[in-house]
Amino acid sequence: MRITRGSELTACWDAGRRRRTPHLDLAWRHSSLGHARLGLIVPRHQSSAARRNRLRRRLREILRRDVLRKLQSVDLVIRAKRSAYTASVAVLRAELTGVVETLT
């Protein structure tokens, strides 16, 4: 249920609809596969690998617990901004669930 190919990420980013939050950029488009797929982009932003992996794990856990059940058949790409590294889990959760509620 992941978007893994760069071409699929780019297609979703270019052709999909977008929404920005203080810590995340999101793009989504309808998927004909019948289920939701997620793509996660965590840029370096001059952070260590440990910080990037921590942020990636936090976002994946939020997506798994709170977001995936609410998604219909869409391709969703999430790109973390520099400010996401310092954001709390509660703030990231509120942003993601708020945006997903407007998608469905």
N, C-alpha and C positions, 0 to 999 in steps of 0.2 A: 504494500500500500504506500510505497514511496515513489516519488519522482526522482529518478537517479540520473537520467541522461541530461547532459547540458542542453541539448536541443529542445527537450521538453520543458526544462526550466525557462529557457529563453522564450519559447513560444507562449507559455503561460504569462510571462512577464510582459511581453510585447502585445499580445492579443487580448489579454484578460483585463478585468476591471481592477482598480487599485484603491487602496485605502491606506492612509498613514496614521500612525499613532505616535505618541512622544518617543517610544522606544523601538517600534517595529514598522516595517513597510510590508504590506501584504498585497498580493495579486492573486486573483482567482478567475477561473473560467469553467464553463460547464464541461463535464466529462461524459463521454458516451459509454464508458466502461461499466457503469452501474454502481460504482462505489467511489468513495472519496480517496484521493491520493494526496500526499503531502510532500513538499520539498522544503528543506531548511537550509538557509544560507547564513553562516556566521563568519563575517569577514575578520581579518586580522586586527585592524585598527590599532596596530602596534601593541597588541596584547600577547601574552605568552600562550603557549599551547594549552597549558593547564587552565587558564582563564577561559579560553575559547571552548574547551571541552566541557567545563563546568556550565557555561551558559547553554551550550548545545544540549546537555543532559537535562537541565532545568526546563528548557523549552519542549523537549520531547516528552518529558513527564507531564507537563501541563497539557500538551496535545493529547496524550494517551488517556489521561484521566478525565479531562473536562471538555475537550473540543471534538474529538473524533466521533463520539456518539451523536452529536448534534448535526454533523455535516451530512449533506445529501451527496449526490454524485457530482462533485466538483474537484478540480485540481487546484490546490492551494499552495502558494509559494510564500514563505515567510523569510524576510531578510532582517537581521538584527542591526540596529543602529549602534553607534558608539556608546550612547547613553544606556543601552541595555545591559552593559557589563556591570554597571553600578546599581541597577534597579533590583528591587526585592522581588521575590517569587510572587508575592501577593499582587504587586503592581502589574507584573507581566501576565499573570492569570486574569486579572480584571480586564486588561486591554484585549487579550485574545478572545476571551469569552464574550466580551462586548461586541467585538467586530463580527464574530461568528453568528451571534444572534441576529445581526442585521443581514447576513448572507442568506439565511434560510427563510 
